[in-house]
Amino acid sequence: MITSLDFQNLTEDLKSYVLLNNGQHVAERSYGIYSIQLYVVYGFFVEVYYLPGSDEIDQIVAVHSDEVLNLYLENISITDAYM
């Protein structure tokens, strides 16, 4: 298991590998030209910045701020948790 700081110090290829094998997609949002996907991995959150239309990843960043996480709240549905 790794920490968010350990994760942030990995190469982009290793970050992608960790997310693919251990991450769980949580939510998504748009910002400017990016489609940003939120994942949880090893107990911390990670944002993946995609360039739509090219399927290229621009950056992968561990999230350390509740302000960033609040941007996703309106896109998360918990209705399935009550069924």
SEVOTOR-560725 format. One record per atom (N, C-alpha, C): residue number from 0; residue in one letter; atom name; x, y, z. Coordinates in Angstrom, 3 decimals, padded with zeros to 6 digits. Example, Ala and Ser with C-alpha at 12.3 -4.5 7.8 and 13.67 -1.06 7.14 Angstrom:
BEGIN
[0; "A"; "N"; [013.190; -005.690; 007.800]]
[0; "A"; "CA"; [012.300; -004.500; 007.800]]
[0; "A"; "C"; [013.200; -003.300; 007.800]]
[1; "S"; "N"; [012.850; -002.250; 007.080]]
[1; "S"; "CA"; [013.670; -001.060; 007.140]]
[1; "S"; "C"; [012.900; 000.030; 007.870]]
END
This chain:
BEGIN
[0; "M"; "N"; [000.851; -001.178; 000.000]]
[0; "M"; "CA"; [000.000; 000.000; 000.000]]
[0; "M"; "C"; [000.895; 001.238; 000.000]]
[1; "I"; "N"; [000.450; 002.266; -000.700]]
[1; "I"; "CA"; [001.233; 003.485; -000.792]]
[1; "I"; "C"; [000.423; 004.686; -000.305]]
[2; "T"; "N"; [001.107; 005.731; 000.048]]
[2; "T"; "CA"; [000.445; 006.964; 000.479]]
[2; "T"; "C"; [000.212; 007.853; -000.736]]
[3; "S"; "N"; [-000.571; 008.917; -000.542]]
[3; "S"; "CA"; [-000.812; 009.847; -001.644]]
[3; "S"; "C"; [000.491; 010.531; -002.073]]
[4; "L"; "N"; [001.379; 010.786; -001.129]]
[4; "L"; "CA"; [002.667; 011.395; -001.468]]
[4; "L"; "C"; [003.524; 010.438; -002.289]]
[5; "D"; "N"; [003.548; 009.154; -001.882]]
[5; "D"; "CA"; [004.263; 008.144; -002.672]]
[5; "D"; "C"; [003.701; 008.085; -004.088]]
[6; "F"; "N"; [002.370; 008.078; -004.169]]
[6; "F"; "CA"; [001.701; 008.014; -005.467]]
[6; "F"; "C"; [002.100; 009.207; -006.337]]
[7; "Q"; "N"; [002.069; 010.392; -005.761]]
[7; "Q"; "CA"; [002.367; 011.603; -006.518]]
[7; "Q"; "C"; [003.787; 011.601; -007.058]]
[8; "N"; "N"; [004.688; 010.896; -006.406]]
[8; "N"; "CA"; [006.082; 010.835; -006.845]]
[8; "N"; "C"; [006.347; 009.764; -007.900]]
[9; "L"; "N"; [005.335; 008.964; -008.243]]
[9; "L"; "CA"; [005.488; 007.960; -009.290]]
[9; "L"; "C"; [005.500; 008.608; -010.668]]
[10; "T"; "N"; [006.011; 007.892; -011.647]]
[10; "T"; "CA"; [005.918; 008.362; -013.035]]
[10; "T"; "C"; [004.460; 008.282; -013.478]]
[11; "E"; "N"; [004.105; 008.991; -014.539]]
[11; "E"; "CA"; [002.728; 008.955; -015.052]]
[11; "E"; "C"; [002.331; 007.533; -015.442]]
[12; "D"; "N"; [003.252; 006.765; -016.028]]
[12; "D"; "CA"; [002.948; 005.382; -016.404]]
[12; "D"; "C"; [002.631; 004.525; -015.186]]
[13; "L"; "N"; [003.401; 004.683; -014.117]]
[13; "L"; "CA"; [003.142; 003.905; -012.903]]
[13; "L"; "C"; [001.842; 004.345; -012.224]]
[14; "K"; "N"; [001.553; 005.655; -012.249]]
[14; "K"; "CA"; [000.278; 006.125; -011.705]]
[14; "K"; "C"; [-000.881; 005.484; -012.451]]
[15; "S"; "N"; [-000.801; 005.444; -013.770]]
[15; "S"; "CA"; [-001.845; 004.818; -014.585]]
[15; "S"; "C"; [-001.996; 003.344; -014.234]]
[16; "Y"; "N"; [-000.884; 002.663; -014.073]]
[16; "Y"; "CA"; [-000.903; 001.235; -013.727]]
[16; "Y"; "C"; [-001.584; 001.013; -012.379]]
[17; "V"; "N"; [-001.222; 001.813; -011.386]]
[17; "V"; "CA"; [-001.818; 001.682; -010.051]]
[17; "V"; "C"; [-003.324; 001.907; -010.119]]
[18; "L"; "N"; [-003.755; 002.950; -010.835]]
[18; "L"; "CA"; [-005.185; 003.232; -010.937]]
[18; "L"; "C"; [-005.935; 002.132; -011.666]]
[19; "L"; "N"; [-005.358; 001.630; -012.749]]
[19; "L"; "CA"; [-005.995; 000.582; -013.525]]
[19; "L"; "C"; [-006.190; -000.683; -012.707]]
[20; "N"; "N"; [-005.205; -001.013; -011.884]]
[20; "N"; "CA"; [-005.241; -002.268; -011.134]]
[20; "N"; "C"; [-005.837; -002.159; -009.734]]
[21; "N"; "N"; [-005.854; -000.957; -009.159]]
[21; "N"; "CA"; [-006.306; -000.830; -007.773]]
[21; "N"; "C"; [-007.318; 000.289; -007.542]]
[22; "G"; "N"; [-007.547; 001.121; -008.527]]
[22; "G"; "CA"; [-008.431; 002.265; -008.358]]
[22; "G"; "C"; [-009.880; 001.948; -008.655]]
[23; "Q"; "N"; [-010.743; 002.760; -008.082]]
[23; "Q"; "CA"; [-012.181; 002.643; -008.343]]
[23; "Q"; "C"; [-012.694; 004.019; -008.750]]
[24; "H"; "N"; [-013.364; 004.061; -009.904]]
[24; "H"; "CA"; [-013.919; 005.314; -010.408]]
[24; "H"; "C"; [-015.063; 005.754; -009.500]]
[25; "V"; "N"; [-015.066; 007.046; -009.127]]
[25; "V"; "CA"; [-016.066; 007.579; -008.204]]
[25; "V"; "C"; [-016.989; 008.576; -008.889]]
[26; "A"; "N"; [-016.418; 009.507; -009.651]]
[26; "A"; "CA"; [-017.222; 010.577; -010.245]]
[26; "A"; "C"; [-016.440; 011.235; -011.371]]
[27; "E"; "N"; [-017.104; 012.162; -012.045]]
[27; "E"; "CA"; [-016.438; 012.927; -013.085]]
[27; "E"; "C"; [-016.993; 014.344; -013.131]]
[28; "R"; "N"; [-016.205; 015.229; -013.704]]
[28; "R"; "CA"; [-016.615; 016.614; -013.889]]
[28; "R"; "C"; [-015.863; 017.182; -015.083]]
[29; "S"; "N"; [-016.333; 018.312; -015.552]]
[29; "S"; "CA"; [-015.661; 019.013; -016.644]]
[29; "S"; "C"; [-015.068; 020.302; -016.110]]
[30; "Y"; "N"; [-013.926; 020.652; -016.646]]
[30; "Y"; "CA"; [-013.283; 021.914; -016.295]]
[30; "Y"; "C"; [-012.492; 022.381; -017.507]]
[31; "G"; "N"; [-012.896; 023.508; -018.083]]
[31; "G"; "CA"; [-012.223; 024.005; -019.277]]
[31; "G"; "C"; [-012.248; 022.966; -020.371]]
[32; "I"; "N"; [-011.092; 022.627; -020.885]]
[32; "I"; "CA"; [-010.998; 021.648; -021.972]]
[32; "I"; "C"; [-010.908; 020.209; -021.464]]
[33; "Y"; "N"; [-010.928; 020.014; -020.158]]
[33; "Y"; "CA"; [-010.696; 018.691; -019.580]]
[33; "Y"; "C"; [-011.969; 017.981; -019.146]]
[34; "S"; "N"; [-011.936; 016.681; -019.262]]
[34; "S"; "CA"; [-012.860; 015.789; -018.584]]
[34; "S"; "C"; [-012.049; 015.211; -017.428]]
[35; "I"; "N"; [-012.464; 015.497; -016.201]]
[35; "I"; "CA"; [-011.682; 015.075; -015.039]]
[35; "I"; "C"; [-012.408; 013.937; -014.338]]
[36; "Q"; "N"; [-011.720; 012.839; -014.198]]
[36; "Q"; "CA"; [-012.266; 011.642; -013.569]]
[36; "Q"; "C"; [-011.691; 011.517; -012.159]]
[37; "L"; "N"; [-012.559; 011.241; -011.194]]
[37; "L"; "CA"; [-012.134; 011.069; -009.806]]
[37; "L"; "C"; [-012.103; 009.585; -009.466]]
[38; "Y"; "N"; [-010.991; 009.154; -008.915]]
[38; "Y"; "CA"; [-010.807; 007.765; -008.491]]
[38; "Y"; "C"; [-010.430; 007.739; -007.013]]
[39; "V"; "N"; [-010.708; 006.615; -006.374]]
[39; "V"; "CA"; [-010.200; 006.371; -005.032]]
[39; "V"; "C"; [-009.270; 005.162; -005.130]]
[40; "V"; "N"; [-008.126; 005.280; -004.481]]
[40; "V"; "CA"; [-007.143; 004.197; -004.482]]
[40; "V"; "C"; [-006.392; 004.248; -003.151]]
[41; "Y"; "N"; [-006.301; 003.131; -002.477]]
[41; "Y"; "CA"; [-005.585; 003.040; -001.202]]
[41; "Y"; "C"; [-006.023; 004.088; -000.179]]
[42; "G"; "N"; [-007.290; 004.481; -000.225]]
[42; "G"; "CA"; [-007.821; 005.392; 000.781]]
[42; "G"; "C"; [-007.628; 006.869; 000.500]]
[43; "F"; "N"; [-007.130; 007.231; -000.666]]
[43; "F"; "CA"; [-007.030; 008.641; -001.044]]
[43; "F"; "C"; [-007.605; 008.813; -002.445]]
[44; "F"; "N"; [-007.874; 010.073; -002.810]]
[44; "F"; "CA"; [-008.496; 010.386; -004.083]]
[44; "F"; "C"; [-007.463; 010.862; -005.093]]
[45; "V"; "N"; [-007.760; 010.563; -006.360]]
[45; "V"; "CA"; [-006.878; 010.933; -007.468]]
[45; "V"; "C"; [-007.737; 011.480; -008.603]]
[46; "E"; "N"; [-007.299; 012.602; -009.176]]
[46; "E"; "CA"; [-007.959; 013.147; -010.357]]
[46; "E"; "C"; [-007.129; 012.820; -011.592]]
[47; "V"; "N"; [-007.841; 012.401; -012.656]]
[47; "V"; "CA"; [-007.207; 012.122; -013.932]]
[47; "V"; "C"; [-007.780; 013.108; -014.946]]
[48; "Y"; "N"; [-006.908; 013.935; -015.512]]
[48; "Y"; "CA"; [-007.299; 014.963; -016.481]]
[48; "Y"; "C"; [-007.173; 014.396; -017.890]]
[49; "Y"; "N"; [-008.326; 014.178; -018.541]]
[49; "Y"; "CA"; [-008.367; 013.680; -019.912]]
[49; "Y"; "C"; [-008.624; 014.828; -020.876]]
[50; "L"; "N"; [-008.069; 014.705; -022.073]]
[50; "L"; "CA"; [-008.380; 015.615; -023.162]]
[50; "L"; "C"; [-009.417; 014.922; -024.041]]
[51; "P"; "N"; [-010.692; 015.355; -023.955]]
[51; "P"; "CA"; [-011.750; 014.698; -024.732]]
[51; "P"; "C"; [-011.448; 014.690; -026.228]]
[52; "G"; "N"; [-011.868; 013.632; -026.873]]
[52; "G"; "CA"; [-011.653; 013.506; -028.305]]
[52; "G"; "C"; [-010.321; 012.872; -028.653]]
[53; "S"; "N"; [-009.371; 012.930; -027.757]]
[53; "S"; "CA"; [-008.067; 012.335; -028.039]]
[53; "S"; "C"; [-007.789; 011.131; -027.142]]
[54; "D"; "N"; [-008.586; 010.979; -026.084]]
[54; "D"; "CA"; [-008.379; 009.908; -025.093]]
[54; "D"; "C"; [-006.974; 009.925; -024.504]]
[55; "E"; "N"; [-006.365; 011.090; -024.481]]
[55; "E"; "CA"; [-005.047; 011.232; -023.880]]
[55; "E"; "C"; [-005.172; 011.767; -022.463]]
[56; "I"; "N"; [-004.340; 011.238; -021.586]]
[56; "I"; "CA"; [-004.274; 011.732; -020.208]]
[56; "I"; "C"; [-003.255; 012.859; -020.173]]
[57; "D"; "N"; [-003.682; 014.007; -019.656]]
[57; "D"; "CA"; [-002.773; 015.139; -019.538]]
[57; "D"; "C"; [-002.018; 015.101; -018.217]]
[58; "Q"; "N"; [-002.737; 014.742; -017.134]]
[58; "Q"; "CA"; [-002.068; 014.639; -015.839]]
[58; "Q"; "C"; [-002.881; 013.778; -014.879]]
[59; "I"; "N"; [-002.187; 013.240; -013.900]]
[59; "I"; "CA"; [-002.782; 012.435; -012.836]]
[59; "I"; "C"; [-002.289; 013.016; -011.525]]
[60; "V"; "N"; [-003.235; 013.444; -010.679]]
[60; "V"; "CA"; [-002.873; 014.200; -009.482]]
[60; "V"; "C"; [-003.606; 013.656; -008.256]]
[61; "A"; "N"; [-002.868; 013.376; -007.188]]
[61; "A"; "CA"; [-003.485; 013.018; -005.910]]
[61; "A"; "C"; [-004.151; 014.266; -005.333]]
[62; "V"; "N"; [-005.369; 014.093; -004.807]]
[62; "V"; "CA"; [-006.154; 015.215; -004.289]]
[62; "V"; "C"; [-005.963; 015.310; -002.780]]
[63; "H"; "N"; [-005.623; 016.510; -002.312]]
[63; "H"; "CA"; [-005.408; 016.720; -000.887]]
[63; "H"; "C"; [-006.342; 017.766; -000.305]]
[64; "S"; "N"; [-007.322; 018.206; -001.065]]
[64; "S"; "CA"; [-008.155; 019.318; -000.630]]
[64; "S"; "C"; [-009.630; 018.954; -000.658]]
[65; "D"; "N"; [-010.325; 019.256; 000.437]]
[65; "D"; "CA"; [-011.772; 019.059; 000.464]]
[65; "D"; "C"; [-012.470; 019.968; -000.527]]
[66; "E"; "N"; [-011.872; 021.118; -000.824]]
[66; "E"; "CA"; [-012.467; 022.035; -001.796]]
[66; "E"; "C"; [-012.590; 021.366; -003.160]]
[67; "V"; "N"; [-011.588; 020.604; -003.554]]
[67; "V"; "CA"; [-011.641; 019.889; -004.830]]
[67; "V"; "C"; [-012.718; 018.821; -004.771]]
[68; "L"; "N"; [-012.773; 018.068; -003.692]]
[68; "L"; "CA"; [-013.769; 017.008; -003.572]]
[68; "L"; "C"; [-015.186; 017.566; -003.592]]
[69; "N"; "N"; [-015.389; 018.745; -003.040]]
[69; "N"; "CA"; [-016.714; 019.370; -003.046]]
[69; "N"; "C"; [-017.218; 019.637; -004.455]]
[70; "L"; "N"; [-016.333; 019.777; -005.417]]
[70; "L"; "CA"; [-016.727; 020.009; -006.805]]
[70; "L"; "C"; [-017.482; 018.820; -007.395]]
[71; "Y"; "N"; [-017.332; 017.656; -006.794]]
[71; "Y"; "CA"; [-017.963; 016.439; -007.299]]
[71; "Y"; "C"; [-019.300; 016.127; -006.627]]
[72; "L"; "N"; [-019.619; 016.781; -005.542]]
[72; "L"; "CA"; [-020.791; 016.402; -004.751]]
[72; "L"; "C"; [-022.088; 016.382; -005.539]]
[73; "E"; "N"; [-022.284; 017.339; -006.415]]
[73; "E"; "CA"; [-023.541; 017.385; -007.159]]
[73; "E"; "C"; [-023.637; 016.266; -008.191]]
[74; "N"; "N"; [-022.524; 015.617; -008.520]]
[74; "N"; "CA"; [-022.520; 014.551; -009.522]]
[74; "N"; "C"; [-022.581; 013.149; -008.933]]
[75; "I"; "N"; [-022.581; 013.045; -007.616]]
[75; "I"; "CA"; [-022.585; 011.729; -006.969]]
[75; "I"; "C"; [-023.998; 011.390; -006.520]]
[76; "S"; "N"; [-024.493; 010.266; -006.961]]
[76; "S"; "CA"; [-025.824; 009.813; -006.583]]
[76; "S"; "C"; [-025.702; 008.698; -005.545]]
[77; "I"; "N"; [-026.442; 008.840; -004.456]]
[77; "I"; "CA"; [-026.425; 007.795; -003.434]]
[77; "I"; "C"; [-027.751; 007.034; -003.382]]
[78; "T"; "N"; [-028.610; 007.225; -004.392]]
[78; "T"; "CA"; [-029.919; 006.572; -004.374]]
[78; "T"; "C"; [-029.788; 005.055; -004.379]]
[79; "D"; "N"; [-028.779; 004.508; -005.057]]
[79; "D"; "CA"; [-028.607; 003.057; -005.083]]
[79; "D"; "C"; [-028.268; 002.504; -003.704]]
[80; "A"; "N"; [-027.720; 003.310; -002.832]]
[80; "A"; "CA"; [-027.360; 002.860; -001.491]]
[80; "A"; "C"; [-028.595; 002.594; -000.641]]
[81; "Y"; "N"; [-029.724; 003.133; -001.023]]
[81; "Y"; "CA"; [-030.957; 002.973; -000.247]]
[81; "Y"; "C"; [-031.892; 001.941; -000.833]]
[82; "M"; "N"; [-031.499; 001.258; -001.864]]
[82; "M"; "CA"; [-032.369; 000.251; -002.496]]
[82; "M"; "C"; [-031.919; -001.134; -002.154]]
END
